[in-house]
Amino acid sequence: MADHGIPHFHNDKGVAVIHVGAREFMCIGAKPPFDHPHVYLDMGADHEIVCPYCSTLYKFDATLKAGTCSPPECAHHETAQAAA
């Protein structure tokens, strides 16, 4: 996954579950500037994981692409301006 970067997801909507297409990703909690420390999560062989900061439940969905999620608006894509 290193050649594609690590996907980042947030839960601004407060949904009960975010289905993700990657087993390794970052949870940022909410969109900046209200994000929590970006936490690297690795499901390993499991099919779900809970973020230790915000308690968001993530479930792996093999039908999704690595950087995508459901609901789709929970994917975080940093812009060049936000990264500066």
Biopython code that builds the backbone (N, CA, C, O; Angstrom):
import numpy as np
from Bio.PDB.StructureBuilder import StructureBuilder

atoms = [
    (1, "MET", "N", (0.808, -1.184, 0.000)),
    (1, "MET", "CA", (0.000, 0.000, 0.000)),
    (1, "MET", "C", (0.858, 1.257, 0.000)),
    (1, "MET", "O", (0.339, 2.337, -0.284)),
    (2, "ALA", "N", (2.119, 1.166, 0.299)),
    (2, "ALA", "CA", (2.985, 2.332, 0.388)),
    (2, "ALA", "C", (3.088, 3.095, -0.922)),
    (2, "ALA", "O", (3.275, 4.312, -0.909)),
    (3, "ASP", "N", (2.969, 2.404, -2.056)),
    (3, "ASP", "CA", (3.083, 3.089, -3.329)),
    (3, "ASP", "C", (1.839, 3.921, -3.652)),
    (3, "ASP", "O", (1.873, 4.725, -4.584)),
    (4, "HIS", "N", (0.757, 3.750, -2.917)),
    (4, "HIS", "CA", (-0.473, 4.492, -3.157)),
    (4, "HIS", "C", (-0.785, 5.473, -2.041)),
    (4, "HIS", "O", (-1.759, 6.217, -2.153)),
    (5, "GLY", "N", (-0.016, 5.509, -0.988)),
    (5, "GLY", "CA", (-0.342, 6.336, 0.166)),
    (5, "GLY", "C", (-1.347, 5.621, 1.058)),
    (5, "GLY", "O", (-1.933, 4.609, 0.674)),
    (6, "ILE", "N", (-1.531, 6.155, 2.232)),
    (6, "ILE", "CA", (-2.453, 5.548, 3.187)),
    (6, "ILE", "C", (-3.752, 6.338, 3.171)),
    (6, "ILE", "O", (-3.732, 7.550, 3.386)),
    (7, "PRO", "N", (-4.886, 5.680, 2.921)),
    (7, "PRO", "CA", (-6.163, 6.392, 2.916)),
    (7, "PRO", "C", (-6.483, 6.968, 4.298)),
    (7, "PRO", "O", (-6.135, 6.386, 5.325)),
    (8, "HIS", "N", (-7.149, 8.115, 4.300)),
    (8, "HIS", "CA", (-7.584, 8.767, 5.531)),
    (8, "HIS", "C", (-9.114, 8.840, 5.521)),
    (8, "HIS", "O", (-9.729, 9.137, 4.497)),
    (9, "PHE", "N", (-9.712, 8.565, 6.679)),
    (9, "PHE", "CA", (-11.164, 8.618, 6.805)),
    (9, "PHE", "C", (-11.550, 9.420, 8.040)),
    (9, "PHE", "O", (-10.798, 9.478, 9.013)),
    (10, "HIS", "N", (-12.723, 10.035, 7.995)),
    (10, "HIS", "CA", (-13.240, 10.809, 9.125)),
    (10, "HIS", "C", (-14.705, 10.456, 9.340)),
    (10, "HIS", "O", (-15.339, 9.828, 8.492)),
    (11, "ASN", "N", (-15.231, 10.874, 10.491)),
    (11, "ASN", "CA", (-16.629, 10.581, 10.806)),
    (11, "ASN", "C", (-17.358, 11.856, 11.225)),
    (11, "ASN", "O", (-17.992, 11.885, 12.281)),
    (12, "ASP", "N", (-17.278, 12.902, 10.417)),
    (12, "ASP", "CA", (-18.005, 14.141, 10.690)),
    (12, "ASP", "C", (-19.510, 13.915, 10.784)),
    (12, "ASP", "O", (-20.200, 14.602, 11.537)),
    (13, "LYS", "N", (-20.008, 12.965, 10.030)),
    (13, "LYS", "CA", (-21.448, 12.705, 10.004)),
    (13, "LYS", "C", (-21.937, 11.965, 11.251)),
    (13, "LYS", "O", (-23.135, 11.952, 11.532)),
    (14, "GLY", "N", (-21.023, 11.354, 11.994)),
    (14, "GLY", "CA", (-21.410, 10.610, 13.185)),
    (14, "GLY", "C", (-22.144, 9.315, 12.874)),
    (14, "GLY", "O", (-23.035, 8.906, 13.619)),
    (15, "VAL", "N", (-21.769, 8.669, 11.771)),
    (15, "VAL", "CA", (-22.418, 7.410, 11.402)),
    (15, "VAL", "C", (-21.965, 6.283, 12.333)),
    (15, "VAL", "O", (-20.894, 6.356, 12.935)),
    (16, "ALA", "N", (-22.785, 5.250, 12.442)),
    (16, "ALA", "CA", (-22.472, 4.129, 13.339)),
    (16, "ALA", "C", (-21.323, 3.285, 12.810)),
    (16, "ALA", "O", (-20.511, 2.791, 13.592)),
    (17, "VAL", "N", (-21.241, 3.111, 11.477)),
    (17, "VAL", "CA", (-20.218, 2.260, 10.858)),
    (17, "VAL", "C", (-19.742, 2.908, 9.568)),
    (17, "VAL", "O", (-20.535, 3.462, 8.806)),
    (18, "ILE", "N", (-18.433, 2.833, 9.332)),
    (18, "ILE", "CA", (-17.874, 3.235, 8.049)),
    (18, "ILE", "C", (-17.271, 1.986, 7.419)),
    (18, "ILE", "O", (-16.386, 1.358, 7.999)),
    (19, "HIS", "N", (-17.748, 1.629, 6.237)),
    (19, "HIS", "CA", (-17.222, 0.484, 5.496)),
    (19, "HIS", "C", (-16.076, 0.986, 4.632)),
    (19, "HIS", "O", (-16.237, 1.954, 3.889)),
    (20, "VAL", "N", (-14.922, 0.335, 4.723)),
    (20, "VAL", "CA", (-13.731, 0.774, 4.007)),
    (20, "VAL", "C", (-13.178, -0.340, 3.131)),
    (20, "VAL", "O", (-13.379, -1.524, 3.402)),
    (21, "GLY", "N", (-12.480, 0.063, 2.078)),
    (21, "GLY", "CA", (-11.900, -0.894, 1.148)),
    (21, "GLY", "C", (-10.436, -1.173, 1.428)),
    (21, "GLY", "O", (-9.742, -1.733, 0.579)),
    (22, "ALA", "N", (-9.954, -0.796, 2.600)),
    (22, "ALA", "CA", (-8.553, -1.025, 2.979)),
    (22, "ALA", "C", (-8.509, -1.575, 4.399)),
    (22, "ALA", "O", (-9.331, -1.214, 5.241)),
    (23, "ARG", "N", (-7.565, -2.430, 4.648)),
    (23, "ARG", "CA", (-7.384, -2.945, 6.009)),
    (23, "ARG", "C", (-6.395, -2.088, 6.800)),
    (23, "ARG", "O", (-6.307, -2.206, 8.022)),
    (24, "GLU", "N", (-5.653, -1.226, 6.103)),
    (24, "GLU", "CA", (-4.702, -0.317, 6.741)),
    (24, "GLU", "C", (-5.055, 1.092, 6.302)),
    (24, "GLU", "O", (-5.140, 1.370, 5.105)),
    (25, "PHE", "N", (-5.263, 1.991, 7.272)),
    (25, "PHE", "CA", (-5.689, 3.353, 6.957)),
    (25, "PHE", "C", (-5.493, 4.246, 8.175)),
    (25, "PHE", "O", (-5.087, 3.783, 9.241)),
    (26, "MET", "N", (-5.787, 5.529, 8.002)),
    (26, "MET", "CA", (-5.703, 6.502, 9.087)),
    (26, "MET", "C", (-7.099, 6.981, 9.427)),
    (26, "MET", "O", (-7.889, 7.285, 8.533)),
    (27, "CYS", "N", (-7.408, 7.048, 10.710)),
    (27, "CYS", "CA", (-8.623, 7.691, 11.179)),
    (27, "CYS", "C", (-8.219, 9.064, 11.683)),
    (27, "CYS", "O", (-7.284, 9.190, 12.473)),
    (28, "ILE", "N", (-8.927, 10.100, 11.223)),
    (28, "ILE", "CA", (-8.619, 11.462, 11.685)),
    (28, "ILE", "C", (-9.737, 12.017, 12.567)),
    (28, "ILE", "O", (-9.650, 13.154, 13.030)),
    (29, "GLY", "N", (-10.776, 11.232, 12.801)),
    (29, "GLY", "CA", (-11.871, 11.652, 13.670)),
    (29, "GLY", "C", (-12.866, 12.540, 12.965)),
    (29, "GLY", "O", (-13.935, 12.082, 12.562)),
    (30, "ALA", "N", (-12.525, 13.808, 12.811)),
    (30, "ALA", "CA", (-13.358, 14.791, 12.122)),
    (30, "ALA", "C", (-12.477, 15.554, 11.148)),
    (30, "ALA", "O", (-11.252, 15.428, 11.179)),
    (31, "LYS", "N", (-13.088, 16.332, 10.299)),
    (31, "LYS", "CA", (-12.318, 17.140, 9.357)),
    (31, "LYS", "C", (-11.546, 18.216, 10.115)),
    (31, "LYS", "O", (-12.026, 18.733, 11.124)),
    (32, "PRO", "N", (-10.341, 18.558, 9.624)),
    (32, "PRO", "CA", (-9.592, 19.648, 10.246)),
    (32, "PRO", "C", (-10.420, 20.936, 10.220)),
    (32, "PRO", "O", (-11.140, 21.171, 9.250)),
    (33, "PRO", "N", (-10.343, 21.740, 11.216)),
    (33, "PRO", "CA", (-9.369, 21.745, 12.314)),
    (33, "PRO", "C", (-9.816, 20.966, 13.543)),
    (33, "PRO", "O", (-9.186, 21.065, 14.595)),
    (34, "PHE", "N", (-10.894, 20.192, 13.430)),
    (34, "PHE", "CA", (-11.436, 19.472, 14.585)),
    (34, "PHE", "C", (-11.000, 18.017, 14.636)),
    (34, "PHE", "O", (-11.590, 17.218, 15.362)),
    (35, "ASP", "N", (-9.968, 17.665, 13.868)),
    (35, "ASP", "CA", (-9.482, 16.292, 13.821)),
    (35, "ASP", "C", (-8.759, 15.919, 15.110)),
    (35, "ASP", "O", (-8.236, 16.778, 15.821)),
    (36, "HIS", "N", (-8.742, 14.624, 15.393)),
    (36, "HIS", "CA", (-7.949, 14.130, 16.515)),
    (36, "HIS", "C", (-6.590, 13.690, 15.963)),
    (36, "HIS", "O", (-6.412, 13.673, 14.745)),
    (37, "PRO", "N", (-5.625, 13.333, 16.822)),
    (37, "PRO", "CA", (-4.357, 12.831, 16.281)),
    (37, "PRO", "C", (-4.639, 11.718, 15.269)),
    (37, "PRO", "O", (-5.439, 10.819, 15.528)),
    (38, "HIS", "N", (-3.983, 11.788, 14.135)),
    (38, "HIS", "CA", (-4.229, 10.823, 13.067)),
    (38, "HIS", "C", (-3.699, 9.461, 13.490)),
    (38, "HIS", "O", (-2.502, 9.290, 13.721)),
    (39, "VAL", "N", (-4.606, 8.496, 13.590)),
    (39, "VAL", "CA", (-4.305, 7.180, 14.133)),
    (39, "VAL", "C", (-4.206, 6.165, 13.001)),
    (39, "VAL", "O", (-5.138, 6.007, 12.211)),
    (40, "TYR", "N", (-3.064, 5.478, 12.930)),
    (40, "TYR", "CA", (-2.881, 4.405, 11.952)),
    (40, "TYR", "C", (-3.581, 3.164, 12.480)),
    (40, "TYR", "O", (-3.279, 2.697, 13.578)),
    (41, "LEU", "N", (-4.506, 2.635, 11.709)),
    (41, "LEU", "CA", (-5.232, 1.427, 12.101)),
    (41, "LEU", "C", (-4.934, 0.306, 11.119)),
    (41, "LEU", "O", (-4.932, 0.515, 9.906)),
    (42, "ASP", "N", (-4.686, -0.871, 11.642)),
    (42, "ASP", "CA", (-4.379, -2.045, 10.828)),
    (42, "ASP", "C", (-5.265, -3.185, 11.309)),
    (42, "ASP", "O", (-5.108, -3.672, 12.428)),
    (43, "MET", "N", (-6.193, -3.608, 10.459)),
    (43, "MET", "CA", (-7.110, -4.691, 10.820)),
    (43, "MET", "C", (-6.448, -6.055, 10.820)),
    (43, "MET", "O", (-6.954, -6.988, 11.444)),
    (44, "GLY", "N", (-5.320, -6.186, 10.129)),
    (44, "GLY", "CA", (-4.717, -7.501, 10.000)),
    (44, "GLY", "C", (-5.682, -8.429, 9.289)),
    (44, "GLY", "O", (-6.184, -8.088, 8.218)),
    (45, "ALA", "N", (-5.951, -9.586, 9.854)),
    (45, "ALA", "CA", (-6.882, -10.550, 9.251)),
    (45, "ALA", "C", (-8.324, -10.320, 9.701)),
    (45, "ALA", "O", (-9.242, -10.976, 9.211)),
    (46, "ASP", "N", (-8.521, -9.382, 10.640)),
    (46, "ASP", "CA", (-9.880, -9.108, 11.123)),
    (46, "ASP", "C", (-10.683, -8.368, 10.064)),
    (46, "ASP", "O", (-10.138, -7.904, 9.062)),
    (47, "HIS", "N", (-11.971, -8.267, 10.298)),
    (47, "HIS", "CA", (-12.859, -7.587, 9.353)),
    (47, "HIS", "C", (-13.406, -6.275, 9.891)),
    (47, "HIS", "O", (-14.165, -5.588, 9.208)),
    (48, "GLU", "N", (-13.018, -5.920, 11.129)),
    (48, "GLU", "CA", (-13.447, -4.644, 11.686)),
    (48, "GLU", "C", (-12.469, -4.185, 12.750)),
    (48, "GLU", "O", (-11.703, -4.970, 13.309)),
    (49, "ILE", "N", (-12.523, -2.863, 13.014)),
    (49, "ILE", "CA", (-11.648, -2.272, 14.021)),
    (49, "ILE", "C", (-12.313, -1.000, 14.536)),
    (49, "ILE", "O", (-13.040, -0.335, 13.798)),
    (50, "VAL", "N", (-12.065, -0.662, 15.798)),
    (50, "VAL", "CA", (-12.607, 0.538, 16.406)),
    (50, "VAL", "C", (-11.462, 1.510, 16.659)),
    (50, "VAL", "O", (-10.422, 1.127, 17.194)),
    (51, "CYS", "N", (-11.658, 2.774, 16.270)),
    (51, "CYS", "CA", (-10.637, 3.786, 16.535)),
    (51, "CYS", "C", (-10.572, 4.045, 18.038)),
    (51, "CYS", "O", (-11.604, 4.286, 18.664)),
    (52, "PRO", "N", (-9.371, 3.998, 18.629)),
    (52, "PRO", "CA", (-9.250, 4.206, 20.073)),
    (52, "PRO", "C", (-9.505, 5.652, 20.512)),
    (52, "PRO", "O", (-9.728, 5.898, 21.698)),
    (53, "TYR", "N", (-9.477, 6.611, 19.580)),
    (53, "TYR", "CA", (-9.728, 8.012, 19.940)),
    (53, "TYR", "C", (-11.197, 8.382, 19.858)),
    (53, "TYR", "O", (-11.741, 8.957, 20.800)),
    (54, "CYS", "N", (-11.851, 8.060, 18.744)),
    (54, "CYS", "CA", (-13.224, 8.543, 18.529)),
    (54, "CYS", "C", (-14.263, 7.434, 18.563)),
    (54, "CYS", "O", (-15.458, 7.707, 18.449)),
    (55, "SER", "N", (-13.831, 6.195, 18.717)),
    (55, "SER", "CA", (-14.714, 5.030, 18.801)),
    (55, "SER", "C", (-15.503, 4.754, 17.524)),
    (55, "SER", "O", (-16.527, 4.072, 17.568)),
    (56, "THR", "N", (-15.038, 5.275, 16.390)),
    (56, "THR", "CA", (-15.673, 4.954, 15.122)),
    (56, "THR", "C", (-15.400, 3.493, 14.775)),
    (56, "THR", "O", (-14.263, 3.030, 14.862)),
    (57, "LEU", "N", (-16.438, 2.778, 14.386)),
    (57, "LEU", "CA", (-16.303, 1.392, 13.965)),
    (57, "LEU", "C", (-16.083, 1.363, 12.458)),
    (57, "LEU", "O", (-16.890, 1.891, 11.693)),
    (58, "TYR", "N", (-14.991, 0.746, 12.042)),
    (58, "TYR", "CA", (-14.674, 0.556, 10.623)),
    (58, "TYR", "C", (-14.810, -0.916, 10.302)),
    (58, "TYR", "O", (-14.332, -1.773, 11.045)),
    (59, "LYS", "N", (-15.470, -1.206, 9.178)),
    (59, "LYS", "CA", (-15.612, -2.590, 8.724)),
    (59, "LYS", "C", (-15.049, -2.699, 7.313)),
    (59, "LYS", "O", (-15.317, -1.860, 6.453)),
    (60, "PHE", "N", (-14.263, -3.751, 7.093)),
    (60, "PHE", "CA", (-13.681, -3.990, 5.770)),
    (60, "PHE", "C", (-14.751, -4.482, 4.808)),
    (60, "PHE", "O", (-15.562, -5.344, 5.146)),
    (61, "ASP", "N", (-14.741, -3.916, 3.596)),
    (61, "ASP", "CA", (-15.662, -4.324, 2.533)),
    (61, "ASP", "C", (-14.832, -4.547, 1.271)),
    (61, "ASP", "O", (-14.370, -3.590, 0.651)),
    (62, "ALA", "N", (-14.647, -5.799, 0.896)),
    (62, "ALA", "CA", (-13.797, -6.156, -0.244)),
    (62, "ALA", "C", (-14.332, -5.640, -1.573)),
    (62, "ALA", "O", (-13.598, -5.630, -2.562)),
    (63, "THR", "N", (-15.589, -5.212, -1.625)),
    (63, "THR", "CA", (-16.142, -4.691, -2.879)),
    (63, "THR", "C", (-15.747, -3.236, -3.121)),
    (63, "THR", "O", (-15.961, -2.713, -4.215)),
    (64, "LEU", "N", (-15.170, -2.574, -2.110)),
    (64, "LEU", "CA", (-14.736, -1.180, -2.246)),
    (64, "LEU", "C", (-13.271, -1.115, -2.640)),
    (64, "LEU", "O", (-12.491, -1.994, -2.277)),
    (65, "LYS", "N", (-12.889, -0.080, -3.381)),
    (65, "LYS", "CA", (-11.478, 0.145, -3.711)),
    (65, "LYS", "C", (-10.751, 0.637, -2.465)),
    (65, "LYS", "O", (-11.379, 1.139, -1.534)),
    (66, "ALA", "N", (-9.429, 0.495, -2.447)),
    (66, "ALA", "CA", (-8.618, 0.755, -1.254)),
    (66, "ALA", "C", (-8.835, 2.127, -0.623)),
    (66, "ALA", "O", (-8.881, 2.216, 0.604)),
    (67, "GLY", "N", (-8.968, 3.177, -1.386)),
    (67, "GLY", "CA", (-9.099, 4.518, -0.814)),
    (67, "GLY", "C", (-10.525, 4.998, -0.680)),
    (67, "GLY", "O", (-10.761, 6.179, -0.422)),
    (68, "THR", "N", (-11.482, 4.098, -0.851)),
    (68, "THR", "CA", (-12.881, 4.506, -0.811)),
    (68, "THR", "C", (-13.590, 3.942, 0.402)),
    (68, "THR", "O", (-13.099, 3.035, 1.074)),
    (69, "CYS", "N", (-14.768, 4.509, 0.665)),
    (69, "CYS", "CA", (-15.540, 4.063, 1.815)),
    (69, "CYS", "C", (-17.024, 4.288, 1.557)),
    (69, "CYS", "O", (-17.414, 4.932, 0.584)),
    (70, "SER", "N", (-17.827, 3.751, 2.440)),
    (70, "SER", "CA", (-19.265, 3.970, 2.411)),
    (70, "SER", "C", (-19.696, 4.320, 3.828)),
    (70, "SER", "O", (-19.528, 3.505, 4.735)),
    (71, "PRO", "N", (-20.241, 5.501, 4.038)),
    (71, "PRO", "CA", (-20.607, 6.518, 3.067)),
    (71, "PRO", "C", (-19.378, 7.199, 2.459)),
    (71, "PRO", "O", (-18.378, 7.416, 3.142)),
    (72, "PRO", "N", (-19.465, 7.534, 1.164)),
    (72, "PRO", "CA", (-18.295, 8.069, 0.449)),
    (72, "PRO", "C", (-17.794, 9.407, 0.984)),
    (72, "PRO", "O", (-16.614, 9.723, 0.826)),
    (73, "GLU", "N", (-18.653, 10.193, 1.608)),
    (73, "GLU", "CA", (-18.210, 11.495, 2.125)),
    (73, "GLU", "C", (-17.338, 11.382, 3.372)),
    (73, "GLU", "O", (-16.870, 12.400, 3.882)),
    (74, "CYS", "N", (-17.109, 10.171, 3.876)),
    (74, "CYS", "CA", (-16.215, 9.965, 5.025)),
    (74, "CYS", "C", (-14.758, 9.796, 4.605)),
    (74, "CYS", "O", (-13.884, 9.678, 5.464)),
    (75, "ALA", "N", (-14.479, 9.781, 3.308)),
    (75, "ALA", "CA", (-13.089, 9.736, 2.829)),
    (75, "ALA", "C", (-12.517, 11.142, 2.926)),
    (75, "ALA", "O", (-13.180, 12.113, 2.562)),
    (76, "HIS", "N", (-11.292, 11.253, 3.413)),
    (76, "HIS", "CA", (-10.634, 12.553, 3.543)),
    (76, "HIS", "C", (-9.512, 12.653, 2.526)),
    (76, "HIS", "O", (-8.634, 11.793, 2.463)),
    (77, "HIS", "N", (-9.551, 13.708, 1.738)),
    (77, "HIS", "CA", (-8.518, 13.964, 0.737)),
    (77, "HIS", "C", (-7.934, 15.329, 1.014)),
    (77, "HIS", "O", (-8.604, 16.343, 0.822)),
    (78, "GLU", "N", (-6.677, 15.368, 1.469)),
    (78, "GLU", "CA", (-6.036, 16.651, 1.761)),
    (78, "GLU", "C", (-5.779, 17.405, 0.480)),
    (78, "GLU", "O", (-5.349, 16.832, -0.521)),
    (79, "THR", "N", (-6.041, 18.676, 0.519)),
    (79, "THR", "CA", (-5.719, 19.538, -0.619)),
    (79, "THR", "C", (-4.338, 20.121, -0.399)),
    (79, "THR", "O", (-3.825, 20.112, 0.720)),
    (80, "ALA", "N", (-3.737, 20.625, -1.457)),
    (80, "ALA", "CA", (-2.404, 21.240, -1.336)),
    (80, "ALA", "C", (-2.441, 22.402, -0.360)),
    (80, "ALA", "O", (-1.485, 22.605, 0.389)),
    (81, "GLN", "N", (-3.520, 23.168, -0.351)),
    (81, "GLN", "CA", (-3.642, 24.308, 0.553)),
    (81, "GLN", "C", (-3.717, 23.856, 2.002)),
    (81, "GLN", "O", (-3.095, 24.462, 2.874)),
    (82, "ALA", "N", (-4.480, 22.786, 2.269)),
    (82, "ALA", "CA", (-4.625, 22.283, 3.636)),
    (82, "ALA", "C", (-3.316, 21.689, 4.144)),
    (82, "ALA", "O", (-3.037, 21.744, 5.341)),
    (83, "ALA", "N", (-2.522, 21.129, 3.260)),
    (83, "ALA", "CA", (-1.264, 20.515, 3.664)),
    (83, "ALA", "C", (-0.188, 21.548, 3.925)),
    (83, "ALA", "O", (0.788, 21.249, 4.612)),
    (84, "ALA", "N", (-0.334, 22.749, 3.401)),
    (84, "ALA", "CA", (0.691, 23.802, 3.548)),
    (84, "ALA", "C", (0.667, 24.432, 4.918)),
    (84, "ALA", "O", (1.463, 25.329, 5.199)),
]
sb = StructureBuilder()
sb.init_structure("model")
sb.init_model(0)
sb.init_chain("A")
sb.init_seg("    ")
for serial, (resi, resn, name, xyz) in enumerate(atoms, 1):
    if name == "N":
        sb.init_residue(resn, " ", resi, " ")
    sb.init_atom(name, np.array(xyz, "f"), 0.0, 1.0, " ", f" {name:<3s}", serial, name[0])
structure = sb.get_structure()
